[in-house]
Amino acid sequence: MSTIEAAVAAIVLTENELDPYITHASTRRWLSGPGLPGDSDLFTFAELRRDCLRTVEDPTGDQLVIGALTDLDGLETESVLLDGTTGEISTTSFVYERSELIDRTPLAPSLPTLVRFATATDELRDLRGQFASYAGRFGPTAVEEASRQLQTVFAEGTGGEVPAFWKIAALIRPLALVAGPGTDSELALDLPSRLLDQEFGRGKVMRYEDIDFPLTLTHEPTRRFLRETGLPEDGILFHLDPDAPLATLAELYPEALVPRSAHLIRLGDLQENNSLVVDGETGAILNWSEPDATLYPLNTDISTLAFTLWLLHRERTIDNALNHELTGDLYAQVAKTMLQVLSTIDPTGTTTDADWHYWTELFQDEAGGVL
């Protein structure tokens, strides 16, 4: 069986374990030397721990299963394959009972390149290594520069033919840099001025006046945000009715007997008979499920809600620009990356003690085609 080098968390194979499967010289040296990371945000190579090298049949020659892509919960999705003759890496889905490949998608030309790409992606996430200079930098310029830098890493390693998997990382992960911690706003985030106007169009962002607010909306940072920054009228999964007055749950659902319902103000519609609600005292953003007559945490406050809506729209814009290349078989990876970006900005936006969470469920709803 393969051994795990605890000091570097690497999975290393012996020469006997490599025979007779891998004849590619540099791949043999890598697997018997530096090895593969034992823990990665993008992949799991637990396959090597369980079964060492295992072959699956393919018309172009035998492929070796070395690991898998993982979803948000760390569960394995598509398998990661190694060509023992050329050293090339690909991903696939296949029927285990028949060991039959369904399709193969290029991932990296070699194991060293795969590890280098994964390392660069992790460094961007943690703002360390080659991305350490972005710590404390926020705004559209930081997003563009970090994205361009990561794309350069990937392009140099693939001769300019960057697989869609890495395009997802380069185009979506840097979006977490668009907003900094809230100081001026007294909210969780300080959004760049005109961010929503530039993304949705100025005529499509709703701003309120004090006369529009119910008396129980007393949280001043929220009031100021709604006056000065506003919310998009159509946020893909959220829709405002510009002509409808803001009303409390006590007024809209008097029979529901919701605690503090006079302080919970409905801002607009979410999908599937859900409503977006702001707590007028604290500024917390909640999801009101009309069928369940239940409140669920949604976002920390109005600033992180606005970021979530911006993130959704930005992903849709990126996908359209790439002719929907980021969906299809890669939908799960897009959803995972989006939720990781959102959790970086707002843990409330992806995690909760409740059994159900609106953004988490909707992002991962491949059948619904949200992303």
Backbone hydrogen bonds, N-H to C=O, Kabsch-Sander energy under -0.5 kcal/mol:
donor,donor_aa,acceptor,acceptor_aa,energy
2,S,48,L,-0.7
3,T,12,V,-1.9
5,E,3,T,-0.6
5,E,10,A,-3.0
6,A,4,I,-1.0
8,V,5,E,-0.7
9,A,5,E,-1.1
10,A,5,E,-1.5
11,I,36,L,-3.6
12,V,3,T,-2.5
12,V,10,A,-0.6
13,L,31,L,-2.5
18,L,14,T,-1.4
19,D,15,E,-1.3
22,I,18,L,-2.4
23,T,21,Y,-0.6
23,T,84,G,-1.6
24,H,84,G,-2.1
25,A,23,T,-0.5
28,R,24,H,-2.3
29,R,25,A,-2.2
30,W,26,S,-2.0
31,L,27,T,-2.5
32,S,28,R,-1.9
33,G,29,R,-0.7
33,G,30,W,-0.5
35,G,30,W,-3.3
36,L,11,I,-2.1
38,G,9,A,-5.8
40,S,43,F,-0.7
44,T,68,A,-2.3
48,L,45,F,-1.4
48,L,66,I,-0.7
49,R,45,F,-0.7
50,R,46,A,-2.5
51,D,47,E,-3.0
52,C,47,E,-0.5
52,C,48,L,-0.9
54,R,65,V,-0.8
56,V,63,Q,-2.4
57,E,99,S,-1.0
61,G,58,D,-2.3
63,Q,56,V,-2.3
64,L,82,L,-2.8
65,V,54,R,-3.1
66,I,64,L,-0.6
66,I,80,V,-2.5
67,G,80,V,-1.3
68,A,44,T,-2.3
69,L,78,E,-3.0
70,T,42,L,-1.3
71,D,75,L,-2.3
74,G,71,D,-2.0
77,T,69,L,-2.9
79,S,92,T,-2.6
80,V,67,G,-2.9
81,L,79,S,-0.5
81,L,90,S,-3.3
82,L,64,L,-2.7
83,D,88,E,-2.5
84,G,82,L,-0.8
87,G,83,D,-2.8
89,I,108,A,-3.2
90,S,81,L,-1.9
91,T,105,T,-2.4
92,T,79,S,-1.9
93,S,103,D,-0.6
95,V,100,E,-1.7
96,Y,94,F,-0.8
98,R,95,V,-0.9
99,S,95,V,-1.3
100,E,95,V,-1.4
101,L,57,E,-0.9
101,L,99,S,-0.5
102,I,93,S,-2.1
103,D,93,S,-0.7
105,T,91,T,-2.6
107,L,89,I,-2.5
108,A,89,I,-1.6
114,L,110,S,-2.1
115,V,111,L,-2.7
116,R,112,P,-2.3
117,F,113,T,-2.6
118,A,114,L,-2.4
119,T,115,V,-2.5
120,A,116,R,-2.3
121,T,117,F,-2.2
122,D,118,A,-2.3
123,E,119,T,-2.4
124,L,120,A,-1.9
125,R,121,T,-2.0
126,D,122,D,-2.2
127,L,123,E,-0.9
127,L,124,L,-0.5
128,R,123,E,-2.0
131,F,128,R,-2.3
132,A,129,G,-1.6
134,Y,131,F,-1.6
135,A,132,A,-1.6
137,R,134,Y,-2.4
139,G,177,L,-2.0
143,V,139,G,-2.0
144,E,140,P,-2.6
145,E,141,T,-2.5
146,A,142,A,-2.5
147,S,143,V,-2.4
148,R,144,E,-2.4
149,Q,145,E,-2.4
150,L,146,A,-2.3
151,Q,147,S,-2.6
152,T,148,R,-1.9
153,V,149,Q,-1.7
154,F,150,L,-2.1
155,A,151,Q,-2.9
156,E,152,T,-2.5
157,G,153,V,-1.1
158,T,154,F,-0.7
158,T,155,A,-0.8
159,G,155,A,-0.8
160,G,155,A,-2.1
161,E,158,T,-1.3
162,V,160,G,-1.3
166,W,163,P,-0.9
167,K,163,P,-1.6
168,I,164,A,-2.2
169,A,165,F,-1.2
170,A,166,W,-2.5
171,L,167,K,-2.4
172,I,168,I,-2.3
173,R,168,I,-0.7
173,R,169,A,-0.9
175,L,172,I,-1.7
176,A,173,R,-1.5
177,L,174,P,-2.2
178,V,175,L,-1.7
180,G,190,D,-1.2
182,G,188,A,-2.1
190,D,180,G,-2.6
191,L,189,L,-0.7
195,L,192,P,-1.8
198,Q,194,R,-2.7
199,E,195,L,-1.6
200,F,196,L,-3.1
201,G,196,L,-0.6
201,G,197,D,-1.9
204,K,201,G,-2.3
205,V,202,R,-1.4
206,M,204,K,-0.5
206,M,231,L,-3.1
208,Y,226,L,-2.2
212,D,209,E,-2.2
213,F,210,D,-1.4
217,L,214,P,-2.0
218,T,216,T,-1.5
218,T,280,G,-1.1
219,H,280,G,-1.9
220,E,218,T,-1.0
222,T,219,H,-0.5
223,R,219,H,-2.2
224,R,220,E,-3.0
225,F,221,P,-2.1
226,L,222,T,-2.4
227,R,223,R,-1.9
228,E,224,R,-2.9
229,T,225,F,-2.3
230,G,225,F,-2.8
231,L,206,M,-2.0
233,E,204,K,-2.7
235,G,238,F,-3.8
237,L,235,G,-2.5
239,H,269,D,-2.5
240,L,233,E,-2.8
244,A,241,D,-1.8
246,L,212,D,-0.5
247,A,266,R,-0.7
249,L,261,S,-0.9
249,L,264,L,-2.3
250,A,261,S,-1.4
252,L,248,T,-2.1
253,Y,249,L,-3.2
256,A,253,Y,-1.7
257,L,254,P,-0.5
261,S,258,V,-1.6
263,H,260,R,-2.2
264,L,261,S,-0.9
265,I,263,H,-0.7
265,I,278,V,-2.8
266,R,247,A,-2.8
266,R,264,L,-0.5
267,L,276,L,-3.2
268,G,276,L,-1.1
269,D,239,H,-2.9
270,L,274,N,-3.1
271,Q,237,L,-0.7
274,N,270,L,-0.7
275,S,288,W,-2.4
276,L,268,G,-2.4
277,V,275,S,-0.5
277,V,286,L,-2.8
278,V,265,I,-2.7
279,D,284,A,-2.9
280,G,263,H,-3.7
280,G,278,V,-0.7
283,G,279,D,-2.8
285,I,299,N,-1.8
286,L,277,V,-3.4
287,N,296,Y,-3.3
288,W,275,S,-2.9
288,W,286,L,-0.5
289,S,287,N,-0.7
289,S,294,T,-3.1
290,E,273,N,-2.0
290,E,288,W,-0.8
293,A,289,S,-1.6
294,T,289,S,-1.4
296,Y,287,N,-2.5
298,L,285,I,-2.0
299,N,285,I,-1.4
305,L,301,D,-1.8
306,A,302,I,-2.2
307,F,303,S,-1.9
308,T,304,T,-2.2
309,L,305,L,-2.3
310,W,306,A,-2.4
311,L,307,F,-3.0
312,L,308,T,-2.3
313,H,309,L,-2.0
314,R,310,W,-2.7
315,E,311,L,-2.4
316,R,312,L,-2.0
317,T,313,H,-2.2
318,I,314,R,-2.7
319,D,315,E,-2.8
320,N,316,R,-2.3
321,A,317,T,-2.1
322,L,318,I,-1.5
323,N,320,N,-1.6
324,H,319,D,-3.4
325,E,322,L,-0.8
327,T,324,H,-1.1
330,L,327,T,-1.7
331,Y,328,G,-1.8
334,V,330,L,-2.2
335,A,331,Y,-2.8
336,K,332,A,-2.3
337,T,333,Q,-2.4
338,M,334,V,-2.7
339,L,335,A,-2.4
340,Q,336,K,-2.2
341,V,337,T,-2.3
342,L,338,M,-2.5
343,S,339,L,-2.5
344,T,340,Q,-1.6
345,I,341,V,-1.5
346,D,342,L,-3.6
349,G,346,D,-1.7
350,T,347,P,-1.6
351,T,347,P,-2.6
361,E,357,H,-2.7
362,L,358,Y,-2.7
363,F,359,W,-2.8
364,Q,360,T,-1.4
365,D,362,L,-1.1
366,E,364,Q,-1.8
369,G,365,D,-0.8
369,G,366,E,-0.7
370,V,365,D,-0.9
